[in-house]
Amino acid sequence: MSEKRDKPTVEVKKEENKLETTLVAEKTTSTLSDSKKQEEKPSIKQIEFKEEIVSVIIEAQNEKFTVTLNTKSRASTISETIDRLIQEITKSKSFPLETIVKKEKPATQTTPKIESDNKMELFAKRFDVDADKLIKSDLIGIKNDDVQIIRSTKFAPSEVGLLILSMKDHGLGQKSVPYEEWKVICEATGIKSKTPWYQVATNYSNLNQIEKNKYKNSKMMVITLKGEKIVKKALERALNS
């Protein structure tokens, strides 16, 4: 068996941001002694090398003006590119090293803590009553995350229960109040109710002064507009008496 093989040729192409090398092996022709047909087995192998290109922006600022340099660099040489640009900028007497601007991360805005008086103002605004007058009256109060019925004798027991729910909702932002939590607050007011608190809550539900389905399904108490109207009248009466 005799065999002829052409020499492989190598072709190199350069393109922007990409170096491509193509190795081509030409056809291989084999001649067999038994007169079989020639077999052709072409093979092509291609290898590509790609490197990421990144943008580099450097800014220098003095009292009079600002200089911004914007260039591109291969990822593998980014450190050298940055150092070279800074070195070029600082050659100028107008731009010493400290003029290179450091980009600060924007400060995260945090919601300021609402003080007790602010919570009372929010509550008063919801019921359209004078906030200063309400605060000075010492009828009710909000301290930290607790609501207080200070002068409970100014209200009927059924009004106290709705007042607590409305203060939780519009003063503290707690719309749903578990029954047990509500009951503890009611008992802490010291007001004497001839009707058990569980029955007071049931009455609220039956009269649509709290959301009926939520109370029935999960014992969560959410005051309704109808309940808020009772609270508004009670506040106005207590403030004017």
C-alpha positions as CSV (number, residue, x, y, z in Angstrom):
1,M,0.0,0.0,0.0
2,S,1.3,3.4,-1.0
3,E,0.0,6.6,0.5
4,K,0.2,10.3,-0.6
5,R,-0.6,13.1,1.9
6,D,-0.6,16.7,1.1
7,K,1.0,19.0,3.7
8,P,-1.4,20.9,5.9
9,T,-1.7,24.7,5.5
10,V,-2.2,27.2,8.3
11,E,-4.1,30.4,7.9
12,V,-4.2,33.1,10.6
13,K,-6.9,35.9,10.6
14,K,-6.9,38.9,12.9
15,E,-10.2,40.7,13.6
16,E,-11.2,43.3,16.1
17,N,-11.4,41.8,19.6
18,K,-11.0,38.3,18.3
19,L,-8.0,36.2,17.2
20,E,-9.0,33.3,15.0
21,T,-6.7,30.5,13.9
22,T,-7.9,28.0,11.3
23,L,-6.0,24.8,10.7
24,V,-7.0,23.0,7.5
25,A,-5.9,19.5,6.7
26,E,-6.2,18.9,3.0
27,K,-7.7,15.8,1.5
28,T,-5.8,12.6,2.2
29,T,-5.7,10.2,-0.7
30,S,-4.9,6.5,-0.2
31,T,-4.1,4.2,-3.1
32,L,-4.5,0.5,-2.4
33,S,-2.7,-2.3,-4.2
34,D,-5.8,-4.3,-4.8
35,S,-7.2,-1.5,-7.0
36,K,-10.0,-0.5,-4.6
37,K,-11.5,3.0,-5.1
38,Q,-9.6,5.8,-3.6
39,E,-11.0,7.0,-0.3
40,E,-11.2,10.6,0.6
41,K,-11.3,11.6,4.3
42,P,-11.3,15.4,4.6
43,S,-11.0,16.7,8.2
44,I,-11.3,20.3,9.4
45,K,-10.5,21.5,12.8
46,Q,-11.2,25.1,13.9
47,I,-10.1,26.7,17.2
48,E,-11.3,30.2,18.2
49,F,-9.8,32.3,21.1
50,K,-12.1,35.0,22.4
51,E,-11.3,37.5,25.1
52,E,-13.8,39.8,26.9
53,I,-13.5,43.5,26.2
54,V,-14.5,45.8,29.0
55,S,-15.0,49.6,29.3
56,V,-12.8,51.6,31.6
57,I,-13.9,55.1,32.7
58,I,-11.7,57.3,34.9
59,E,-12.7,60.8,36.0
60,A,-10.5,63.5,37.5
61,Q,-11.9,66.7,38.9
62,N,-10.4,69.9,40.2
63,E,-11.9,73.2,41.3
64,K,-12.2,74.5,37.7
65,F,-13.0,71.6,35.4
66,T,-13.4,67.8,35.0
67,V,-11.6,65.4,32.8
68,T,-13.1,62.1,31.9
69,L,-11.2,59.3,30.1
70,N,-13.2,56.5,28.5
71,T,-11.4,53.6,26.8
72,K,-11.7,49.9,26.2
73,S,-9.4,47.1,27.5
74,R,-9.0,43.4,27.3
75,A,-10.1,41.8,30.6
76,S,-6.6,40.3,31.1
77,T,-4.9,43.7,30.9
78,I,-7.4,45.9,32.8
79,S,-5.1,46.6,35.7
80,E,-2.4,47.8,33.5
81,T,-4.9,50.0,31.6
82,I,-6.2,51.7,34.7
83,D,-2.7,52.3,36.1
84,R,-1.6,53.7,32.7
85,L,-4.5,56.1,32.5
86,I,-4.0,57.3,36.1
87,Q,-0.3,57.8,35.5
88,E,-1.1,59.9,32.4
89,I,-3.7,62.1,34.3
90,T,-1.4,62.7,37.3
91,K,1.4,63.9,35.1
92,S,-0.5,67.2,35.0
93,K,0.1,69.6,37.9
94,S,-3.6,70.4,37.7
95,F,-4.6,66.9,38.6
96,P,-2.7,65.3,41.5
97,L,-3.7,61.8,42.6
98,E,-6.3,63.1,45.1
99,T,-8.3,64.6,42.2
100,I,-9.3,61.2,40.9
101,V,-13.0,61.0,41.7
102,K,-14.2,58.1,43.9
103,K,-17.8,57.1,43.0
104,E,-19.6,56.6,46.3
105,K,-22.5,54.2,46.5
106,P,-25.8,56.1,46.9
107,A,-26.9,56.2,50.5
108,T,-29.9,54.0,51.2
109,Q,-32.8,56.0,52.4
110,T,-34.3,54.7,55.5
111,T,-37.8,55.4,56.7
112,P,-37.6,57.6,59.8
113,K,-39.0,56.1,62.9
114,I,-42.4,57.5,63.6
115,E,-42.6,59.1,67.1
116,S,-45.6,58.8,69.3
117,D,-47.0,62.3,68.6
118,N,-46.6,61.6,64.8
119,K,-48.6,58.4,65.2
120,M,-51.3,60.3,67.1
121,E,-51.4,62.9,64.3
122,L,-51.9,60.2,61.7
123,F,-54.7,58.8,63.7
124,A,-56.3,62.2,64.3
125,K,-56.1,63.1,60.6
126,R,-58.0,59.9,59.7
127,F,-60.9,60.9,61.9
128,D,-60.7,64.6,61.1
129,V,-60.2,65.8,64.7
130,D,-57.7,68.4,66.0
131,A,-54.4,66.5,66.6
132,D,-53.1,69.0,69.2
133,K,-56.3,68.9,71.1
134,L,-56.4,65.1,71.1
135,I,-52.8,64.8,72.3
136,K,-53.3,67.3,75.1
137,S,-56.6,65.8,76.2
138,D,-54.9,62.6,77.4
139,L,-57.9,60.6,76.3
140,I,-55.8,58.1,74.5
141,G,-52.2,57.6,73.7
142,I,-49.7,55.6,71.6
143,K,-46.4,54.6,73.3
144,N,-43.9,52.6,71.2
145,D,-46.2,50.0,69.7
146,D,-48.8,50.0,72.4
147,V,-52.2,51.8,72.4
148,Q,-53.5,53.2,75.6
149,I,-57.1,54.3,76.5
150,I,-56.1,56.7,79.3
151,R,-59.5,58.2,80.3
152,S,-61.6,55.1,79.6
153,T,-64.6,56.4,81.6
154,K,-65.2,58.9,78.7
155,F,-66.2,56.0,76.5
156,A,-68.7,53.1,76.5
157,P,-67.1,49.6,76.5
158,S,-68.3,49.0,72.9
159,E,-66.7,52.2,71.8
160,V,-63.4,51.3,73.6
161,G,-63.1,48.1,71.6
162,L,-63.6,49.8,68.3
163,L,-61.3,52.7,69.3
164,I,-58.5,50.2,70.0
165,L,-58.9,48.6,66.6
166,S,-58.9,52.0,64.8
167,M,-55.8,53.1,66.7
168,K,-54.0,49.9,65.8
169,D,-55.0,50.4,62.1
170,H,-54.4,54.1,61.6
171,G,-51.8,54.8,64.3
172,L,-49.6,51.8,64.1
173,G,-50.5,50.4,60.6
174,Q,-51.7,47.1,62.0
175,K,-54.9,46.5,60.1
176,S,-55.8,43.0,61.4
177,V,-55.7,42.4,65.2
178,P,-56.0,38.9,66.6
179,Y,-59.0,38.6,69.0
180,E,-56.8,37.5,72.0
181,E,-54.5,40.5,71.6
182,W,-57.5,42.8,71.3
183,K,-59.1,41.3,74.4
184,V,-55.9,41.8,76.5
185,I,-55.8,45.5,75.6
186,C,-59.5,45.9,76.4
187,E,-59.0,44.3,79.8
188,A,-56.0,46.5,80.5
189,T,-58.1,49.6,80.1
190,G,-59.7,48.8,83.4
191,I,-63.2,49.6,82.0
192,K,-65.9,47.4,83.4
193,S,-68.1,45.8,80.7
194,K,-71.3,44.0,81.6
195,T,-71.1,42.1,78.3
196,P,-68.2,39.6,78.1
197,W,-65.5,40.8,75.6
198,Y,-66.0,37.7,73.4
199,Q,-69.7,38.7,73.0
200,V,-68.7,42.3,72.3
201,A,-66.6,41.1,69.4
202,T,-69.4,38.9,68.2
203,N,-71.7,41.8,68.3
204,Y,-69.3,43.9,66.2
205,S,-69.3,41.1,63.6
206,N,-73.1,40.8,63.5
207,L,-73.4,44.6,63.1
208,N,-70.8,44.7,60.4
209,Q,-68.6,47.0,62.5
210,I,-65.7,44.6,61.9
211,E,-65.2,42.4,58.8
212,K,-67.5,39.4,59.4
213,N,-65.7,36.7,57.3
214,K,-62.2,37.4,58.7
215,Y,-63.5,37.2,62.3
216,K,-65.5,34.0,61.5
217,N,-62.7,32.2,59.7
218,S,-59.6,33.3,61.6
219,K,-60.7,35.4,64.6
220,M,-58.9,38.4,63.1
221,M,-60.6,41.7,63.8
222,V,-60.6,44.4,61.1
223,I,-62.6,47.5,61.7
224,T,-65.0,48.6,58.9
225,L,-66.1,52.1,57.8
226,K,-69.3,51.5,59.8
227,G,-67.2,50.9,62.9
228,E,-65.0,54.0,62.2
229,K,-68.1,56.2,62.2
230,I,-68.8,55.1,65.8
231,V,-65.2,55.9,66.7
232,K,-65.4,59.4,65.2
233,K,-68.6,60.3,67.0
234,A,-67.1,59.0,70.3
235,L,-63.9,61.0,69.9
236,E,-65.8,64.2,69.0
237,R,-68.1,63.8,72.0
238,A,-65.2,63.1,74.4
239,L,-63.1,66.0,73.1
240,N,-66.1,68.4,73.5
241,S,-67.2,67.3,77.0
